[in-house]
Amino acid sequence: QAQLVESGGGLVQPGGSLRLSCVASGFTFSSYHMDWYRQAPGKERELVARITTTGVTLFYADSVKGRFTISRDNAKNTVYLQMNNLKSEDTAVYYCYAPSFLLWGQGTQVTVSS
């Protein structure tokens, strides 16, 4: 059974950093593009970043360009989201997504607050 499990969220002060991880299982991870989405309270879920099978970044939301970096380790079946210079508006639940399977992780909460 295909599954995505995120980790790494938490409470951080403005200007701080976090690295989110998403471990995939149940499918050939290295063969599929992967996404990170986020959903803030009262807002629609939005695409944050997308990465190809070989680690090429296809997309960053304008709001995170220059601050967030998506990467993957196919040997570990893991996709990462490095988030630097975090702002209060980055507060959201962050989800890993495998678009070819319409498969979502359970989400991890990121809260940016002083």
C-alpha positions in Angstrom: 0.0 0.0 0.0 1.4 3.3 -1.0 2.1 5.8 1.8 3.7 9.1 2.5 4.8 10.1 6.0 5.9 13.7 6.7 8.0 14.9 9.7 10.0 17.9 10.8 7.3 20.5 11.5 7.2 22.5 14.6 7.3 26.0 16.2 10.0 28.4 15.0 10.7 32.1 15.4 10.6 34.4 12.4 13.8 34.2 10.5 14.4 30.6 11.6 14.7 27.4 9.6 13.1 24.0 9.4 13.6 21.0 7.2 10.6 18.8 6.4 11.0 15.2 5.3 8.6 12.9 3.6 9.3 9.2 3.4 7.5 7.2 0.7 6.7 3.5 0.7 4.7 1.1 -1.4 5.7 2.5 -4.8 8.9 3.0 -6.9 9.7 6.5 -5.4 12.5 7.2 -7.9 10.1 7.0 -10.9 7.8 9.8 -9.9 7.8 13.6 -9.5 7.0 14.8 -6.0 5.3 17.9 -4.6 5.1 19.9 -1.4 1.8 21.7 -0.7 0.7 23.8 2.2 -2.6 24.9 3.6 -3.0 27.9 6.0 -6.1 28.4 8.2 -9.0 29.6 6.1 -7.1 29.3 2.8 -7.0 26.8 0.0 -4.2 24.3 -0.3 -1.4 25.6 -2.5 1.5 24.1 -4.4 4.8 25.1 -2.8 7.4 23.2 -4.8 7.7 20.3 -7.3 10.7 18.2 -8.1 11.4 15.7 -10.9 12.6 12.1 -10.6 16.2 13.2 -11.0 16.1 16.1 -8.6 15.4 19.0 -11.0 13.2 21.6 -9.5 10.2 22.3 -11.7 8.3 24.9 -9.6 8.5 27.2 -6.6 5.6 29.4 -5.4 6.6 33.0 -5.8 6.1 33.5 -2.0 8.9 31.0 -1.2 11.4 31.6 -4.0 14.9 32.2 -2.6 13.9 30.9 0.8 12.8 27.3 0.3 14.6 24.4 -1.4 13.1 21.1 -2.4 15.3 18.1 -2.8 15.2 14.3 -2.8 17.2 11.2 -1.9 16.0 8.3 -4.0 18.1 5.9 -2.1 16.2 6.8 1.0 12.8 7.2 -0.7 12.6 10.7 0.8 11.8 14.2 -0.4 12.8 17.2 1.6 11.8 20.8 2.0 14.4 23.1 3.5 12.8 26.3 4.7 14.9 29.3 5.6 14.1 32.8 6.7 10.7 31.7 7.8 7.9 34.3 8.0 4.6 34.3 9.9 2.8 33.9 6.6 4.5 30.5 6.2 2.4 29.1 9.0 0.5 26.2 7.6 0.1 22.5 7.5 2.6 21.2 5.0 1.7 18.1 2.9 3.8 15.8 0.7 2.0 14.7 -2.5 2.7 12.2 -5.2 0.7 13.5 -8.2 0.8 10.3 -10.2 -1.0 8.4 -7.4 -3.1 11.3 -6.1 -1.5 10.3 -2.8 -1.3 12.7 0.2 0.7 12.5 3.4 -1.0 13.2 6.7 0.6 16.7 7.0 3.0 18.3 9.4 2.2 21.6 11.2 4.7 24.5 10.8 4.1 27.5 13.0 6.2 30.6 12.7 5.7 32.9 15.7 7.7 34.9 18.2 
